[in-house]
Structure formats: C-alpha cells, structure tokens
Amino acid sequence: MIPNLYPLKGLQGRVEREISAKPVTNFTINPMLIKSSLASDTYSLYFNNMCFSSEPRRGDLKVDQVELRKKLNTWLKPTDRGYVKLVDFNTTNSKFDFDVDKWLDDSLKNYKPYDNYMTMSRSYRLSKQLPYLVRVFGLEMDYSKYIADRFKRYVKNKPEFKKDLFSVVEDVSKKHLHLDASSMFDYRYDRVSNSVIVSVKPAYVTSILAAASVMAKDESWKKKINFDKTVGMFLKFN
C-alpha cells in the first residue's frame, strides 16, 4: 500500500477542516459601474458589487444573499430609494432600475410652470432632484432624452396637464391646421435647472401665429380661453 505522503495533522489539519465553503455574512461592498443602458423602455444601471471578506475561505467568495440585498439597498442614497429599485443581483453583479414615472409624479405635485414668451416655451421645474445614482453614474445624453420622452407620455395621460399645456395651441391646431397639438412641441430635459422644457417646434411658429391672428377676431373664442392672459403664453399678444 502506498502511504499518504501529505497527511493533515495537528493545527494545519484542523484549520483546513474548519475553513467553511458556506456563504459569508461578514463582508463589505464597493459597487463599481459596469454600464448604464436603456432597454425595453427602462433605464438601468449595472454594477460590479466588489464584495470583499477577510475571512479564510475555500474557492471563490460566496456571500449571503439576504445580507447582500440589505447592503445594496443601504448603499443607495436615502433620497434615491423611492425612485431607484434593486431588481436583480448576485454575489458579483447587481442591476438597478430608474422608476421615472414615480419620480415625475412626485416632482410635479403642485407644479408652477415658468413661461418664456420669447422662445414660446414653458418650463416645468421638478421639485425632486434627479436620483444621485442616475445623476452621477448615468449617461446624460441617454437619461435626458428618456426623461423628456416619458414626460411627453405623462402629459398625454394626465388631462389636467394636457389642458394646461395645449389649451390655446390645441384650439388653433384643430380648427385651422388640422393637427394634433401634442405633435407641435419639442420636449427637453435640462439637468442644470432640473426642468423639462416644452417649446413649440420652429416649423409651426409662423402657422400658429397666423391662425391665432385670424381666430383673435372671434370674440366668443377670446372670451372662452381668457385670450389676454393665456394666448400670451405662446403667441405674445398684447
């Protein structure tokens, strides 16, 4: 019989047997961005969790998934937790989704738009700051367009917003231009002011002015829309 040339004896043997292959609960994380992307109408951010534990182990590090979930959710800024959701994770990677609809809904409560007569635009200042995770790790070109597009959809689904934004232009576009008012606007998100800016597309400015000039002769229409106050929003009439 061939003797065992490498018997585990003494302290070394006991240590080897006591090193557990079970997931560890005592570890730290330091998430590093892998990528941010827009897919299936959802803006997501992907991270390498960079889990670390000083405990001795066999093979690759495996961490307790319940504890990992807690750490990843705690890692989010308190102001982000209502608008950024941990949707998938394992020991190595994690994925967070931006809940833009909830963010817009909360940001536009008791809104007070700012009108710019010179540019024929209306600015909606959002009361909630863009989530830190999106602001710091996201790609501005991507998330700005995403926010603007979702705001456009948000307006269409909110009758009070649609009435507020389209009131005058809708009358003009339907009666004289035979166009849907919503198609006559550009939407843009400005990160610096944290605002969505809605402006009449340059191609329609002249047509709207001409049509409104004709309709301005209709006293019943002027009275219905409070002409002196509301038309100035887009047409700058005095």
N, C-alpha and C positions, 0 to 999 in steps of 0.2 A: 504494500500500500504506500502511495506517495504521501509523505507528510505535508500538513498545511504549513507552508513557508511563511504565511503572513497572518498568524492568529491575532485576533483582537484581544488584548489583555490589559488589565489594570485600568488606569484613569482614561487612557485614549479610547479603549473599547467602550467604556461606559458613556463617554461623550458622544461617540458615533451613534450609539443606540438611542441616545436621548434627543438628538437633533431631529426635530419634527418636520415632516413634509406637509403638515396641515397649514391652511391659510393663516397668516399672522394678523393680529389685531393692533399691534403697536407699530405704526408706520406713519410716514409723512408723505404729502403730495406737493408737487410744484408744477402744475399744468403748464405746458408749452404748446402754443398754437401750431397746428398742422396745416389747417386751411379753413377758409370760410367760403360758403357757396350758396347759391340759390337754386333749389331743385324742388319740383312739384309744388311750386308756389309757397315754399317755406324757406326762410333764411336761416341757415345753420352754421354753427362753428364747431370745429373738431379739434380736440386736444390730445396730446400725449400726457398722461397723468403724472409721469415721472415719480412713481411710487418708490420709496426707499425705506428700508428697515435695517437696523444694525444687528438684529438677531441672527444667529447662525441658522442656516437652512440647507436643505438638500435641493439641488437643481435651481430652476428659475423661481423668482419671488412670486408667491401667490398670496394675495391679501384677502381678508374677509370682505365679502361684497356688501354686506349690510353696513359695515363700518366705512367702506369706501363711498357708498352713497351719501352717508352723513357728511363725510369730509368734503365731497364735491359740492353738495348743496350749501355747506357752510362757507366754502371758498367763494361762492357768489356774493357780491355786494348786497347788503340788505335792500337797497333801492332797486336792485335788479330782479329780486326773487319773484315778484309778481308778473314779470314780463319775459323772463328768460327761464326756460324749463330744461332740466336734465332729462333727456329722452332715451338715451342708450349709453351703456358703459360696460367696461370690463377692466381687468387689472391694468391693462396697457393704455386703452383709449377711452375717450368719452365724447359725447355729442350733446350740444345744447341748441335748442330752437328758440327763435325770437317770436314771441306772441305779439305781433304787430297790431292786431285788431284790438286786443285788450288795452295795449298801450295808447292807441289812438282814442279809444273810447274814454279812458280816464283823462287823457290830455286835453280833450275837447269839451269837458264839462264846464259850463258857464263861460264859454269862449267869448272873446271880444275881438273881432277881426279889425285889422287896420287896412284902410283903403288908400291906394295910391292912384290919384286921378290922372297923373301924368303918364303912367305906364299902363293904365286900365287894368289894374290888378288888385287883388285882395289877399292879404297875408293873414294866416292863422297861426298865431304864436302858441306853441304847445306847452302846456303847464308842467308836464312831466319831462325831465331830462331824458335824452336818449340813453338807454341802458349802457352802463360802463363797458360791459363785455362787447357789445356791438360797437360802441364808440371807439374803443381802444384797439380791439382785435379785428374788427370788420373792415372790409374794403369800401371806402366811402362811395366810390362810383357805383357799386352794386347796391348797397343798402339805401342810398339816396333815391335811386330810381324805384326800388322796391317800395319804399315808404310813400313816394309820390303816387305810384300806381294803386297802392292799397287805399290811399286817401281818396282817390278818384272813385274807387268802388264804394268806399264808405259813404261818400256824399250821395251816390245814387240810391243807396239803401236806407238813407235817413231823410224822410220827407221834409223835416224842418230845415235841414241843411240845403237840400235841393232848392227849396223855395227861397231861402235866404240868398243863395249864390246865383241862381239862374233867373230870379224874378223878372227883371227887365229884359235881359237878353233873350229869355225864353219867349216872351211876347213878340219881340221883334223877329226872332228867327222863325217862329212858326207861321206868323202872318205874312211875312214878306220874303223870307229866304228859304222857307220850307226845309229847315234843317233842325236836327236835334241840338239843343243848346249845349249839352254836355260835350259834344264833339268840337265846340268852338273855343275850348280852353286848353291851355298848357298847364301842367302841374309840375312843380319843382320843390324839392325839399332842400332847405338851406341849413346846414349843420351849425354854422356860427350863431345864427339867431334862433335855431331850433324851431323853425317855422316852415309851414307848407305855403307856397305862394302860387296862387291861381291867377292866371292872366289870359286875356283874350288873345287868341292867335293873331299875329300881324296880318295874315291873309284876310281876316274877317273884319278888321277895324273899320275900313272905309265903308264896307257894305252895311255894317251896323249903324254907323253914323248917318248914312244916307237914309236908311229905312226909318230910324228913330226920328229924323227930321220931318219925314212925312207923317209919321204917327203922332208927332207932337202937336199937330193941328187938330187932333181929335180930343176935345175937352173931356169927354167921358173916360177915355183911356188915361189921360193925365191924372184925373181925379182918382181913378181906381188904383193906380200904382204909386200915388203920392209923388208925382213927377219931380217936383222941385228938390225933393230930398233923395230919392232913390236913383234917378237916372244919372245923377252926377257921379255915381259910383263908377260907371263905365263910360259915360258919354261927356262928362264935364260940361254940362249945360248950365247956364245961369238964368 
